[in-house]
Amino acid sequence: MIKAINTVDEYISTFPLDTQSKLQLMRQIIKDNAPEAVETISYGMPAYKTDKKQLVYFGGYAKHIGFYAMPTSHEKFKNKLSNYKHGKGSVQFPLNQPLPIELIAEIIRFKVALNNTTAK
């Protein structure tokens, strides 16, 4: 029987050490740019909410970290995300490259502002 993962720490601990460090960095970028965000596990991966609305998700994979900030964010940042494999609401940051910290931070700040605006 597979044990359910209930915390982000548990989630991150299931990956190889080099991947864990990138997942921890992703987590820290989110916390630094959305300190009021509520952290949870949703859809089997780390998820964050502000103003009771989804902010972002991230997930570890064999060759990349998936970052999910919903279609509105990806549309706004499509030019800056063009160097990465991405879909309508997701982007893949390869594990063999440094995370684009400032780009991720910018997307998070945009989503925080968007959630804040739509909550009012």
C-alpha positions as a Markdown table, in Angstrom:
| # | Residue | x | y | z |
|---|---|---|---|---|
| 1 | Met | 0.0 | 0.0 | 0.0 |
| 2 | Ile | 1.4 | 3.4 | -1.0 |
| 3 | Lys | 1.4 | 6.0 | 1.9 |
| 4 | Ala | -0.4 | 9.2 | 1.1 |
| 5 | Ile | 1.7 | 12.3 | 1.0 |
| 6 | Asn | 0.3 | 15.0 | 3.3 |
| 7 | Thr | 3.0 | 17.7 | 3.5 |
| 8 | Val | 5.3 | 19.4 | 1.1 |
| 9 | Asp | 8.3 | 18.1 | 3.2 |
| 10 | Glu | 7.1 | 14.5 | 2.6 |
| 11 | Tyr | 6.6 | 15.2 | -1.1 |
| 12 | Ile | 10.1 | 16.7 | -1.6 |
| 13 | Ser | 11.7 | 13.8 | 0.4 |
| 14 | Thr | 10.5 | 11.3 | -2.2 |
| 15 | Phe | 13.0 | 12.7 | -4.8 |
| 16 | Pro | 16.7 | 12.2 | -5.3 |
| 17 | Leu | 18.9 | 14.7 | -3.4 |
| 18 | Asp | 19.8 | 16.9 | -6.4 |
| 19 | Thr | 16.1 | 17.2 | -7.3 |
| 20 | Gln | 15.2 | 17.9 | -3.7 |
| 21 | Ser | 17.4 | 20.9 | -3.6 |
| 22 | Lys | 15.7 | 22.4 | -6.7 |
| 23 | Leu | 12.2 | 21.6 | -5.2 |
| 24 | Gln | 13.2 | 23.3 | -2.0 |
| 25 | Leu | 14.4 | 26.3 | -4.0 |
| 26 | Met | 11.1 | 26.5 | -5.8 |
| 27 | Arg | 9.3 | 26.3 | -2.5 |
| 28 | Gln | 11.4 | 29.1 | -1.1 |
| 29 | Ile | 10.8 | 31.3 | -4.2 |
| 30 | Ile | 7.1 | 30.9 | -3.6 |
| 31 | Lys | 7.3 | 31.7 | 0.1 |
| 32 | Asp | 9.6 | 34.7 | -0.5 |
| 33 | Asn | 7.2 | 36.2 | -3.0 |
| 34 | Ala | 3.9 | 35.1 | -1.5 |
| 35 | Pro | 4.5 | 34.9 | 2.3 |
| 36 | Glu | 0.8 | 34.9 | 3.1 |
| 37 | Ala | 0.2 | 31.9 | 0.8 |
| 38 | Val | -1.3 | 28.8 | 2.3 |
| 39 | Glu | 0.7 | 25.7 | 1.5 |
| 40 | Thr | -0.9 | 22.3 | 1.0 |
| 41 | Ile | -0.9 | 19.2 | -1.2 |
| 42 | Ser | -3.4 | 19.2 | -4.0 |
| 43 | Tyr | -3.5 | 16.9 | -7.0 |
| 44 | Gly | -0.6 | 15.0 | -5.4 |
| 45 | Met | 1.8 | 18.0 | -5.5 |
| 46 | Pro | 2.6 | 21.1 | -3.6 |
| 47 | Ala | 0.0 | 23.8 | -4.0 |
| 48 | Tyr | -0.4 | 27.4 | -2.8 |
| 49 | Lys | -3.4 | 29.6 | -2.3 |
| 50 | Thr | -3.9 | 33.3 | -1.6 |
| 51 | Asp | -7.2 | 35.0 | -1.0 |
| 52 | Lys | -8.8 | 31.4 | -1.1 |
| 53 | Lys | -7.8 | 31.1 | -4.8 |
| 54 | Gln | -5.2 | 28.9 | -6.4 |
| 55 | Leu | -1.9 | 30.6 | -6.8 |
| 56 | Val | 0.6 | 28.0 | -8.1 |
| 57 | Tyr | 1.5 | 24.4 | -8.0 |
| 58 | Phe | 4.9 | 22.6 | -8.7 |
| 59 | Gly | 5.9 | 19.1 | -9.2 |
| 60 | Gly | 9.1 | 17.0 | -9.5 |
| 61 | Tyr | 9.7 | 14.7 | -12.5 |
| 62 | Ala | 12.6 | 12.6 | -13.8 |
| 63 | Lys | 14.0 | 15.4 | -16.0 |
| 64 | His | 12.2 | 18.6 | -15.0 |
| 65 | Ile | 10.2 | 20.6 | -12.4 |
| 66 | Gly | 6.7 | 21.3 | -13.5 |
| 67 | Phe | 5.4 | 24.8 | -12.6 |
| 68 | Tyr | 1.7 | 25.4 | -12.9 |
| 69 | Ala | 0.5 | 29.0 | -12.6 |
| 70 | Met | -2.7 | 28.8 | -14.6 |
| 71 | Pro | -3.3 | 30.0 | -18.2 |
| 72 | Thr | -3.6 | 33.7 | -17.3 |
| 73 | Ser | 0.0 | 33.8 | -16.0 |
| 74 | His | 1.4 | 31.8 | -18.9 |
| 75 | Glu | -0.3 | 34.0 | -21.5 |
| 76 | Lys | 1.2 | 37.2 | -19.8 |
| 77 | Phe | 4.7 | 35.7 | -19.6 |
| 78 | Lys | 4.7 | 33.7 | -22.9 |
| 79 | Asn | 7.7 | 35.5 | -24.4 |
| 80 | Lys | 9.8 | 35.0 | -21.2 |
| 81 | Leu | 8.7 | 31.3 | -21.1 |
| 82 | Ser | 9.5 | 30.7 | -24.8 |
| 83 | Asn | 12.9 | 29.0 | -23.9 |
| 84 | Tyr | 11.1 | 26.3 | -22.0 |
| 85 | Lys | 8.7 | 23.5 | -22.9 |
| 86 | His | 5.3 | 24.8 | -21.9 |
| 87 | Gly | 1.6 | 24.3 | -22.3 |
| 88 | Lys | -1.5 | 26.4 | -21.7 |
| 89 | Gly | -1.0 | 26.5 | -17.9 |
| 90 | Ser | 2.3 | 24.7 | -17.3 |
| 91 | Val | 6.0 | 25.1 | -17.9 |
| 92 | Gln | 8.9 | 22.6 | -17.5 |
| 93 | Phe | 12.2 | 23.8 | -16.0 |
| 94 | Pro | 14.8 | 21.2 | -16.9 |
| 95 | Leu | 16.7 | 19.7 | -13.9 |
| 96 | Asn | 20.0 | 20.1 | -15.8 |
| 97 | Gln | 19.6 | 23.9 | -15.9 |
| 98 | Pro | 19.4 | 26.5 | -13.1 |
| 99 | Leu | 15.9 | 27.6 | -12.1 |
| 100 | Pro | 15.0 | 31.0 | -13.5 |
| 101 | Ile | 14.5 | 32.5 | -10.1 |
| 102 | Glu | 13.5 | 36.0 | -11.1 |
| 103 | Leu | 11.1 | 34.8 | -13.7 |
| 104 | Ile | 9.4 | 32.5 | -11.3 |
| 105 | Ala | 9.3 | 35.2 | -8.7 |
| 106 | Glu | 7.8 | 37.6 | -11.2 |
| 107 | Ile | 5.0 | 35.1 | -12.1 |
| 108 | Ile | 4.2 | 34.5 | -8.5 |
| 109 | Arg | 4.0 | 38.3 | -7.7 |
| 110 | Phe | 1.7 | 38.7 | -10.8 |
| 111 | Lys | -0.6 | 35.9 | -9.5 |
| 112 | Val | -0.7 | 37.3 | -6.0 |
| 113 | Ala | -1.8 | 40.7 | -7.3 |
| 114 | Leu | -4.3 | 39.0 | -9.6 |
| 115 | Asn | -5.8 | 36.9 | -6.8 |
| 116 | Asn | -5.8 | 40.0 | -4.5 |
| 117 | Thr | -7.6 | 42.0 | -7.2 |
| 118 | Thr | -10.2 | 39.4 | -8.0 |
| 119 | Ala | -10.9 | 38.8 | -4.3 |
| 120 | Lys | -12.1 | 42.4 | -3.8 |
